[in-house]
Structures are given as C-alpha cells and as structure tokens.
Amino acid sequence: MSEWAWEYDPDDLLDGLPPEAITEIESLAREIATRDSMLFPEGAAHTGDVPGLQREHRGRLMVAYLPDVRGERIVIVRVLWLG
C-alpha cells in the first residue's frame, strides 16, 4: 500500500472560502486518500474497474471527487460549504 496524494481541480476551487472550510477540506481529503489507498492497494498496477465521481460530506461540507486509482490520488472537483 502506498500513500496517496490529493489535489483539487481547478486550481482556484478553494478561492474565497474561509480558513475553517479549507482546514476541513484538507482533513477530509487526507482521510479519503488514506481510505482509497486501502481499497485499491495495488495502486498504479490496478487493472480492474475504477470508480467514477464520488461524494463525501461532513457537517457543513460536501466534496465531490474523482479517485485516480492508477495515479494514486484523489482529485477534488467540487466543494459545497454551508458555513
């Protein structure tokens, strides 16, 4: 099992969000990346199907992300902060 990375796309996705939201997003992203690294331990060598768009929420935060199994990362593509 390798350590997965996370990123967001587009680069300005978090612009204008309060620091509290960014902290929560980063925490959730690390948790998702850790979990997905356990779900797909073969990482770059994965040959099966890959999941499509996924959603996670915590309190006032919802994120939509794409697991990039072969790239061993998650890519956050949408954030909804109800703060």
Helices and strands as residue ranges (DSSP letters): E 5-8, H 19-39, G 43-45, E 54-58, E 61-68, E 73-81
